Amino acid sequence: MSAQILQFPIRDSYDKHQVSHVRRLAAELGHDPKQAERDFLAAGCAQAVRNELAERARRARMHNPDNDGPPEAA
């Protein structure tokens, strides 16, 4: 029986920032932030996974705008 050494995908502060951004986007979409983080890490911190989540959040904001933004021109 041999032991396997798994490399943790977070190597620097940029990777840490990426993970926190994924958590924030997931919470914004109403998804489980911890599960989104696990999926992101399982994908090897792939930029494509983060971009997909960011795009879904952007589209959700477009369809359900909140009142935190600037007032609309009257």
GUDOTI-142926 format. One record per atom (N, C-alpha, C, O): atom name; x, y, z; residue number from 1. Coordinates in pm, 1 decimal. Each point is the difference from the previous one (the first is absolute). Layout:
BEGIN
[atom 'CA'; [X; Y; Z]; NUM]
...
END
This chain:
BEGIN
[atom 'N'; [84.8; -116.7; 0.0]; 1]
[atom 'CA'; [-84.8; 116.7; 0.0]; 1]
[atom 'C'; [89.6; 123.3; 0.0]; 1]
[atom 'O'; [85.1; 15.3; 87.6]; 1]
[atom 'N'; [-104.1; 71.6; -184.7]; 2]
[atom 'CA'; [81.8; 120.1; -7.7]; 2]
[atom 'C'; [-86.4; 123.4; 24.9]; 2]
[atom 'O'; [-118.1; 3.7; -34.6]; 2]
[atom 'N'; [178.9; 94.5; 94.0]; 3]
[atom 'CA'; [-70.1; 125.1; 27.9]; 3]
[atom 'C'; [11.8; 92.8; -119.4]; 3]
[atom 'O'; [101.9; 2.6; -69.0]; 3]
[atom 'N'; [-207.0; 72.6; 46.3]; 4]
[atom 'CA'; [1.9; 97.8; -107.5]; 4]
[atom 'C'; [9.9; 138.7; 61.9]; 4]
[atom 'O'; [-64.1; 29.5; 100.9]; 4]
[atom 'N'; [143.6; 52.9; -161.5]; 5]
[atom 'CA'; [12.2; 138.3; 45.0]; 5]
[atom 'C'; [-77.8; 86.4; -97.2]; 5]
[atom 'O'; [28.8; 3.2; -119.7]; 5]
[atom 'N'; [-127.5; 66.6; 172.8]; 6]
[atom 'CA'; [-81.4; 87.5; -82.1]; 6]
[atom 'C'; [53.0; 142.0; 11.9]; 6]
[atom 'O'; [28.1; 47.5; 110.0]; 6]
[atom 'N'; [-14.7; 18.9; -221.9]; 7]
[atom 'CA'; [47.5; 137.6; 0.2]; 7]
[atom 'C'; [-119.0; 92.3; 20.8]; 7]
[atom 'O'; [-99.4; -9.0; -72.2]; 7]
[atom 'N'; [109.0; 97.3; 170.4]; 8]
[atom 'CA'; [-105.7; 96.3; 25.3]; 8]
[atom 'C'; [7.4; 107.0; -107.7]; 8]
[atom 'O'; [107.2; 55.9; -23.2]; 8]
[atom 'N'; [-218.7; -25.8; -43.4]; 9]
[atom 'CA'; [5.9; 89.6; -115.4]; 9]
[atom 'C'; [25.6; 147.0; 34.9]; 9]
[atom 'O'; [34.6; 77.7; -89.0]; 9]
[atom 'N'; [-50.3; -37.6; 214.3]; 10]
[atom 'CA'; [23.8; 139.9; 36.0]; 10]
[atom 'C'; [147.0; 16.1; 33.9]; 10]
[atom 'O'; [47.8; -51.7; 101.0]; 10]
[atom 'N'; [23.9; 124.4; -186.8]; 11]
[atom 'CA'; [143.8; 14.6; 17.2]; 11]
[atom 'C'; [42.6; 141.0; 39.4]; 11]
[atom 'O'; [106.9; 17.8; 58.6]; 11]
[atom 'N'; [-188.6; 82.4; -89.6]; 12]
[atom 'CA'; [40.6; 137.1; 29.8]; 12]
[atom 'C'; [-122.4; 86.1; 30.3]; 12]
[atom 'O'; [-112.8; -49.4; 2.2]; 12]
[atom 'N'; [135.7; 177.1; 20.7]; 13]
[atom 'CA'; [-109.1; 89.8; 38.2]; 13]
[atom 'C'; [-100.8; 18.4; -114.5]; 13]
[atom 'O'; [-118.0; 24.3; 25.4]; 13]
[atom 'N'; [163.1; -35.4; -150.6]; 14]
[atom 'CA'; [-92.6; 12.2; -112.1]; 14]
[atom 'C'; [-100.1; -114.3; -0.1]; 14]
[atom 'O'; [-119.4; 21.9; -20.4]; 14]
[atom 'N'; [167.7; -145.1; 43.4]; 15]
[atom 'CA'; [-90.2; -114.9; 7.2]; 15]
[atom 'C'; [-98.3; 16.8; 115.9]; 15]
[atom 'O'; [-117.5; -34.7; -12.1]; 15]
[atom 'N'; [165.7; 87.5; 123.3]; 16]
[atom 'CA'; [-86.6; 22.4; 115.8]; 16]
[atom 'C'; [-108.1; 102.8; -34.4]; 16]
[atom 'O'; [-115.7; -14.7; 39.5]; 16]
[atom 'N'; [154.6; 118.0; -113.1]; 17]
[atom 'CA'; [-97.0; 100.7; -43.9]; 17]
[atom 'C'; [-103.4; -63.0; -93.4]; 17]
[atom 'O'; [-119.1; 29.1; 10.5]; 17]
[atom 'N'; [163.9; -114.1; -100.6]; 18]
[atom 'CA'; [-91.0; -67.9; -93.1]; 18]
[atom 'C'; [-105.8; -79.7; 76.1]; 18]
[atom 'O'; [-118.5; 5.2; -32.8]; 18]
[atom 'N'; [162.7; -79.3; 135.1]; 19]
[atom 'CA'; [-92.1; -82.3; 78.5]; 19]
[atom 'C'; [-100.1; 88.7; 73.8]; 19]
[atom 'O'; [-118.8; -32.1; 4.1]; 19]
[atom 'N'; [164.3; 142.2; 53.6]; 20]
[atom 'CA'; [-93.1; 87.7; 70.9]; 20]
[atom 'C'; [-99.5; 64.1; -97.4]; 20]
[atom 'O'; [-115.8; 23.0; 35.0]; 20]
[atom 'N'; [161.3; 5.3; -156.7]; 21]
[atom 'CA'; [-90.7; 55.0; -101.5]; 21]
[atom 'C'; [-105.4; -102.5; -39.9]; 21]
[atom 'O'; [-116.5; 35.0; -18.6]; 21]
[atom 'N'; [156.2; -160.3; 5.5]; 22]
[atom 'CA'; [-95.3; -106.4; -32.7]; 22]
[atom 'C'; [-103.9; -12.4; 111.5]; 22]
[atom 'O'; [-118.9; -15.6; -27.8]; 22]
[atom 'N'; [162.6; 22.3; 152.9]; 23]
[atom 'CA'; [-93.7; -6.2; 113.2]; 23]
[atom 'C'; [-100.0; 114.8; -6.3]; 23]
[atom 'O'; [-119.9; -20.1; 19.3]; 23]
[atom 'N'; [169.8; 140.6; -46.3]; 24]
[atom 'CA'; [-87.3; 117.8; -5.6]; 24]
[atom 'C'; [-101.4; -10.6; -113.6]; 24]
[atom 'O'; [-117.4; 32.1; 18.4]; 24]
[atom 'N'; [162.0; -76.8; -135.6]; 25]
[atom 'CA'; [-90.7; -16.3; -113.6]; 25]
[atom 'C'; [-106.4; -104.6; 28.9]; 25]
[atom 'O'; [-116.9; 18.8; -33.8]; 25]
[atom 'N'; [156.9; -128.6; 96.1]; 26]
[atom 'CA'; [-95.9; -105.7; 32.5]; 26]
[atom 'C'; [-105.8; 51.8; 97.1]; 26]
[atom 'O'; [-118.9; -27.5; -16.8]; 26]
[atom 'N'; [161.5; 101.5; 117.0]; 27]
[atom 'CA'; [-95.5; 55.4; 96.6]; 27]
[atom 'C'; [-94.9; 97.7; -69.2]; 27]
[atom 'O'; [-119.1; 4.2; 30.8]; 27]
[atom 'N'; [172.3; 73.7; -123.9]; 28]
[atom 'CA'; [-81.2; 96.2; -74.7]; 28]
[atom 'C'; [-107.1; -70.4; -82.5]; 28]
[atom 'O'; [-110.7; 51.4; -16.8]; 28]
[atom 'N'; [144.6; -169.5; -34.5]; 29]
[atom 'CA'; [-94.7; -76.5; -80.5]; 29]
[atom 'C'; [-94.2; -85.6; 83.3]; 29]
[atom 'O'; [-93.4; -59.9; -53.4]; 29]
[atom 'N'; [117.5; 54.0; 184.2]; 30]
[atom 'CA'; [-83.9; -82.1; 85.8]; 30]
[atom 'C'; [44.2; -145.0; 6.0]; 30]
[atom 'O'; [-74.9; -86.1; 46.1]; 30]
[atom 'N'; [196.0; 58.4; -92.4]; 31]
[atom 'CA'; [55.9; -135.3; 6.2]; 31]
[atom 'C'; [77.4; -17.4; 129.8]; 31]
[atom 'O'; [29.2; 97.6; 69.1]; 31]
[atom 'N'; [3.3; -220.0; -36.8]; 32]
[atom 'CA'; [80.6; -28.9; 117.8]; 32]
[atom 'C'; [144.9; 40.2; -27.3]; 32]
[atom 'O'; [65.1; -60.2; -85.3]; 32]
[atom 'N'; [-13.1; 161.6; 156.6]; 33]
[atom 'CA'; [138.1; 44.8; -26.0]; 33]
[atom 'C'; [104.8; -108.1; 24.0]; 33]
[atom 'O'; [99.4; -6.6; -72.3]; 33]
[atom 'N'; [-120.3; -77.8; 172.6]; 34]
[atom 'CA'; [97.9; -105.1; 27.8]; 34]
[atom 'C'; [2.7; -103.9; -111.5]; 34]
[atom 'O'; [106.6; -49.2; -37.2]; 34]
[atom 'N'; [-223.7; 16.0; -15.8]; 35]
[atom 'CA'; [-4.7; -96.6; -110.1]; 35]
[atom 'C'; [62.7; 59.9; -126.0]; 35]
[atom 'O'; [70.4; -69.3; -73.5]; 35]
[atom 'N'; [-95.7; 196.2; 48.9]; 36]
[atom 'CA'; [61.0; 66.2; -116.0]; 36]
[atom 'C'; [151.2; 1.9; 14.4]; 36]
[atom 'O'; [72.5; -20.7; -97.4]; 36]
[atom 'N'; [-24.8; 45.6; 219.0]; 37]
[atom 'CA'; [144.8; -1.8; 24.2]; 37]
[atom 'C'; [57.4; -138.9; -25.2]; 37]
[atom 'O'; [104.9; -13.9; -63.0]; 37]
[atom 'N'; [-173.9; -88.9; 112.4]; 38]
[atom 'CA'; [47.2; -138.0; -21.0]; 38]
[atom 'C'; [5.9; -33.6; -149.5]; 38]
[atom 'O'; [96.2; -60.4; -47.3]; 38]
[atom 'N'; [-200.5; 100.4; -26.1]; 39]
[atom 'CA'; [-2.6; -26.8; -144.1]; 39]
[atom 'C'; [113.0; 73.6; -71.8]; 39]
[atom 'O'; [63.0; -54.4; -90.7]; 39]
[atom 'N'; [-38.3; 178.3; 132.2]; 40]
[atom 'CA'; [106.2; 80.2; -59.5]; 40]
[atom 'C'; [136.3; -63.1; 27.5]; 40]
[atom 'O'; [84.1; -8.5; -89.6]; 40]
[atom 'N'; [-62.5; -35.3; 212.9]; 41]
[atom 'CA'; [127.0; -64.2; 34.6]; 41]
[atom 'C'; [15.8; -133.9; -71.6]; 41]
[atom 'O'; [110.0; -35.7; -42.3]; 41]
[atom 'N'; [-220.4; -38.4; 28.9]; 42]
[atom 'CA'; [5.4; -129.1; -69.5]; 42]
[atom 'C'; [36.4; 19.2; -147.2]; 42]
[atom 'O'; [61.4; -87.4; -61.3]; 42]
[atom 'N'; [-99.3; 201.1; 5.8]; 43]
[atom 'CA'; [32.9; 29.1; -139.7]; 43]
[atom 'C'; [142.0; 54.8; -13.4]; 43]
[atom 'O'; [43.4; 35.0; -109.7]; 43]
[atom 'N'; [28.9; -27.8; 222.0]; 44]
[atom 'CA'; [138.1; 48.4; -4.6]; 44]
[atom 'C'; [10.4; 150.8; -7.4]; 44]
[atom 'O'; [95.6; 53.3; -56.3]; 44]
[atom 'N'; [-193.2; 15.5; 112.7]; 45]
[atom 'CA'; [-3.6; 147.6; -2.4]; 45]
[atom 'C'; [2.8; 52.6; -142.9]; 45]
[atom 'O'; [68.4; 97.8; -30.2]; 45]
[atom 'N'; [-142.2; -162.5; -55.5]; 46]
[atom 'CA'; [-1.5; 37.8; -141.6]; 46]
[atom 'C'; [-70.0; 134.0; -20.1]; 46]
[atom 'O'; [-108.4; 23.6; 53.4]; 46]
[atom 'N'; [171.4; 62.8; -130.6]; 47]
[atom 'CA'; [-55.8; 131.5; -29.4]; 47]
[atom 'C'; [-134.2; -13.8; -71.7]; 47]
[atom 'O'; [-89.2; 82.4; 20.7]; 47]
[atom 'N'; [73.4; -183.4; -103.1]; 48]
[atom 'CA'; [-125.0; -19.2; -74.2]; 48]
[atom 'C'; [-116.4; -24.8; 94.8]; 48]
[atom 'O'; [-110.8; 47.5; -25.0]; 48]
[atom 'N'; [133.8; -120.9; 133.3]; 49]
[atom 'CA'; [-106.1; -27.2; 98.0]; 49]
[atom 'C'; [-41.7; 129.7; 67.7]; 49]
[atom 'O'; [-118.9; 27.0; 16.5]; 49]
[atom 'N'; [218.4; 53.6; 22.6]; 50]
[atom 'CA'; [-29.3; 128.5; 64.8]; 50]
[atom 'C'; [-71.7; 93.5; -96.0]; 50]
[atom 'O'; [-93.3; 69.8; 39.6]; 50]
[atom 'N'; [135.5; -67.7; -164.5]; 51]
[atom 'CA'; [-64.3; 86.5; -99.5]; 51]
[atom 'C'; [-145.9; -40.1; -22.1]; 51]
[atom 'O'; [-86.6; 86.1; -15.4]; 51]
[atom 'N'; [60.1; -215.0; 14.0]; 52]
[atom 'CA'; [-137.1; -47.7; -18.6]; 52]
[atom 'C'; [-88.6; 46.1; 115.4]; 52]
[atom 'O'; [-112.1; 46.1; -21.6]; 52]
[atom 'N'; [162.4; -58.6; 143.3]; 53]
[atom 'CA'; [-75.4; 42.7; 117.1]; 53]
[atom 'C'; [-21.3; 151.6; -2.6]; 53]
[atom 'O'; [-109.1; 47.5; 31.6]; 53]
[atom 'N'; [210.9; 27.7; -68.4]; 54]
[atom 'CA'; [-11.2; 146.4; -8.0]; 54]
[atom 'C'; [-101.9; 40.6; -106.1]; 54]
[atom 'O'; [-75.7; 95.0; 19.9]; 54]
[atom 'N'; [73.2; -165.5; -131.1]; 55]
[atom 'CA'; [-95.3; 30.4; -107.0]; 55]
[atom 'C'; [-142.5; -27.7; 45.8]; 55]
[atom 'O'; [-90.5; 78.3; -28.8]; 55]
[atom 'N'; [69.5; -190.1; 100.6]; 56]
[atom 'CA'; [-134.0; -29.0; 53.0]; 56]
[atom 'C'; [-44.1; 108.0; 97.9]; 56]
[atom 'O'; [-116.2; 40.5; -0.6]; 56]
[atom 'N'; [208.3; 6.6; 85.0]; 57]
[atom 'CA'; [-32.9; 105.9; 95.5]; 57]
[atom 'C'; [-33.1; 129.8; -73.2]; 57]
[atom 'O'; [-93.4; 70.8; 37.8]; 57]
[atom 'N'; [169.5; -39.7; -141.9]; 58]
[atom 'CA'; [-25.3; 121.3; -77.4]; 58]
[atom 'C'; [-137.8; -4.0; -64.4]; 58]
[atom 'O'; [-73.9; 98.4; 3.5]; 58]
[atom 'N'; [39.6; -212.7; -62.3]; 59]
[atom 'CA'; [-131.3; -13.1; -63.7]; 59]
[atom 'C'; [-112.3; 7.4; 102.4]; 59]
[atom 'O'; [-105.4; 57.2; -27.7]; 59]
[atom 'N'; [126.9; -114.6; 145.4]; 60]
[atom 'CA'; [-101.1; 6.5; 105.4]; 60]
[atom 'C'; [-21.7; 144.6; 44.0]; 60]
[atom 'O'; [-113.3; 41.4; 24.5]; 60]
[atom 'N'; [222.2; 35.3; -14.4]; 61]
[atom 'CA'; [-12.6; 141.8; 37.4]; 61]
[atom 'C'; [-75.0; 78.0; -107.2]; 61]
[atom 'O'; [-76.4; 91.3; 31.4]; 61]
[atom 'N'; [97.8; -126.8; -158.0]; 62]
[atom 'CA'; [-68.9; 70.5; -108.3]; 62]
[atom 'C'; [-150.1; -24.3; 5.6]; 62]
[atom 'O'; [-78.6; 90.1; -29.6]; 62]
[atom 'N'; [37.9; -211.7; 67.4]; 63]
[atom 'CA'; [-141.9; -34.7; 3.5]; 63]
[atom 'C'; [-67.2; 41.3; 130.2]; 63]
[atom 'O'; [-121.3; 20.9; 2.8]; 63]
[atom 'N'; [198.2; -8.9; 105.0]; 64]
[atom 'CA'; [-54.8; 36.9; 130.5]; 64]
[atom 'C'; [82.5; 112.1; 60.5]; 64]
[atom 'O'; [68.8; -21.5; 99.8]; 64]
[atom 'N'; [-74.0; 140.9; -158.3]; 65]
[atom 'CA'; [83.3; 108.1; 54.5]; 65]
[atom 'C'; [-47.8; 40.0; 138.9]; 65]
[atom 'O'; [-119.9; 1.7; 28.0]; 65]
[atom 'N'; [215.1; 30.2; 57.6]; 66]
[atom 'CA'; [-36.3; 46.5; 132.9]; 66]
[atom 'C'; [7.3; 152.9; 2.9]; 66]
[atom 'O'; [31.2; 62.6; -101.3]; 66]
[atom 'N'; [-59.2; -4.1; 213.9]; 67]
[atom 'CA'; [-2.3; 145.0; 11.3]; 67]
[atom 'C'; [132.3; 56.2; 50.5]; 67]
[atom 'O'; [4.0; 115.6; 42.1]; 67]
[atom 'N'; [102.5; -191.4; -44.7]; 68]
[atom 'CA'; [129.7; 47.1; 48.7]; 68]
[atom 'C'; [74.7; 81.2; -103.8]; 68]
[atom 'O'; [96.9; 68.4; 33.1]; 68]
[atom 'N'; [-139.3; -74.5; -156.1]; 69]
[atom 'CA'; [71.1; 68.6; -106.9]; 69]
[atom 'C'; [-40.6; 146.0; -9.8]; 69]
[atom 'O'; [-81.3; 47.6; 79.3]; 69]
[atom 'N'; [137.3; 23.2; -175.8]; 70]
[atom 'CA'; [-33.8; 141.2; -17.0]; 70]
[atom 'C'; [-144.9; 15.6; -45.1]; 70]
[atom 'O'; [-54.0; -88.4; -66.5]; 70]
[atom 'N'; [-9.2; 200.0; 102.2]; 71]
[atom 'CA'; [-141.5; 19.3; -41.1]; 71]
[atom 'C'; [-9.6; 14.9; -150.5]; 71]
[atom 'O'; [91.2; 50.0; -65.8]; 71]
[atom 'N'; [-203.1; -94.3; 13.7]; 72]
[atom 'CA'; [-20.9; 8.5; -143.7]; 72]
[atom 'C'; [-35.4; 144.2; -37.5]; 72]
[atom 'O'; [-59.9; 73.7; 78.3]; 72]
[atom 'N'; [98.0; -36.6; -198.3]; 73]
[atom 'CA'; [-31.4; 135.3; -48.7]; 73]
[atom 'C'; [-149.1; 9.1; -28.5]; 73]
[atom 'O'; [-58.8; -89.1; -61.2]; 73]
[atom 'N'; [-0.2; 196.7; 106.1]; 74]
[atom 'CA'; [-145.2; 15.1; -17.4]; 74]
[atom 'C'; [-33.3; 85.3; -118.5]; 74]
[atom 'O'; [-117.5; 22.6; -28.7]; 74]
END
